[in-house]
């Protein structure tokens, strides 16, 4: 028995995606093309990247059910995902993509067995470590989203927007102080 089940994976991913969606909603549509520095993704591109990035692990674990990454065509999938990210979309389209892709991923996660999550996948030759369990690889989707969400929160600050998590914390602190 795994102490962190597939249901836990799905629930925690849904929480992360809920917070990403709040950021996507808080950002004005005209700021979706803002670039904090040359050669960086705009918020709209980051959000599209987040919405699509689970497809990499989904291809490995759900579509192909690979037990080895030897021979996996990394460049082809990365090229396809990068092209999809760059497709022009409105704020509403990006938010819907985040919602639908997030639920697709979470729905798949919650149906996984402990045995499946424990399976080892051999990495491509030369990669370290030589193998990883599916759980670690699948968990990386949530970690990856949290990494980019940190970037989005910094962009919010650059644009003069107080991130929702900060607003919520301040509200809790004010409510606690008012009770004293």
Buried (B, 14 or more C-beta within 10 A) or exposed (E): EBEEBBEEBBBBBBEBBEBBBBBBEBBEEEBBEBEEEEEEBBBBBBBBBBBBBBBBBBBBBBEEEBEEBEEBEEEEBEEBBEEBBEEEBEBEBBBEBBBEBBBBBBEBBBEBEEEBBEBEBBBEEEEEEEEBBBBEBBBBBBEBBEEBBEBBBEBBEEBEBEBBEEEEEEEEEEEEEEEE
